[in-house]
Amino acid sequence: MKKIKVFDVRVDEQAALKQWIDNHEDEVEVVLTEDSLEGEHLSQLDDVDGITISQTTTFDPNHFKVLSDNGIYHIAQRSAGFDMYDLPAANEAGIKISNVPSYSPQSIAEFAVTRTLALVRHTDRIDRNVAVQDFTWDLDVQGRTIESLKVGVLGTGRIGSRVAKIFNGFGAKVFAYDLAPNPDLENVLTYVDSLEALVKDIDVLTLHIPGSPENKYVVNESVLNQAKQGLLVINTARGIVLDTDALIRKLDDGTVAAAALDTYENEGPYFKNDWTNQPLEDPVLSHLLERDDVLISPHVAFYTDEAVQNLVDISLDDVLSYIKTQTADHIVNP
Ligand code: NAD
């Protein structure tokens, strides 16, 4: 029987892995390890037919040759990002890399809406008041209905299109700007011709464009200057698309009433790690955490049972496909 080795197994993947293994027990043997593909594992590949890993830092390009020497010509990366691989070096060694380009756009879309609801209905403030037995009603907790809002969606791809549909379901008026408008969405939203036009008359701006170099600080001070007073900004895309310093200035002058940030441009050392009782060395992040008008979450918008199951299923399906047919659906260096 062919054998797959799954490296970098996380606790939260265990149930999803068990499900995939149970569904394929007659076809393939699966070995799990929490370790990364390094050290002694490099000399234990001779009876392995396919691997999947979840590397987050650089992947040593010398390991490509070790894999090909063992007859393994494919790595299934269990994430959307594959920037940790030296693709020319992989090509030279004849190694194909696959990723999981989209594992649950609905999860991210629903989180963006969840955070919008939290800002609009001040749930964070209500919870903080009640925690100190302050049960008063005051203007700070008076909210609005979602159906009364005009929502601006920047980027209507896999995630933004779902955000638009959910807000449309609430009865909100949805506007959008995308470099490539999608005519299929015309029954749920109205496209405008520029980001500046989008921000002019909306209550909520939710960001769903890629964090590519050309999108650095697309949402900047001059864009935010176009907004009417009291805009809510939701970023579940990538930190880099939003100029954080500009956002803070616009929060200070009231143009932006509040923001919910699931991504932050310098999140690298912090998000996903436990910094309890340790000083943060990032004064901007410290400042954001201290503000009452900013909600921070550590890049968890995607993080649902469904997303983890899809990450596992899609990557392992690709490993099995490559073993059987020498190709897979999500090869990034064909
Ligand atoms: P996608 O490629 O399906 O859609 C992106 C859309 O943005 C496309 O329609 C594109 O035409 C448009 N676009 C690109 N640059 C633009 C610009 N400058 N102005 C206007 N439109 C522009 O992407 P997706 O899968 O929907 O992902 C959207 C974002 O969500 C990405 O930044 C991704 O990294 C992020 N994401 C976040 C999480 C999380 O947990 N927070 C998880 C996965 C993805």
Residues whose N, C-alpha, C, O or C-beta is under 5 A from the ligand:
A	BS01	NAD	I108 G155 T156 G157 R158 I159 G160 Y177 D178 L179 A180 H208 I209 P210 G211 N215 V218 T236 A237 R238 D262 H299 V300 A301 F302
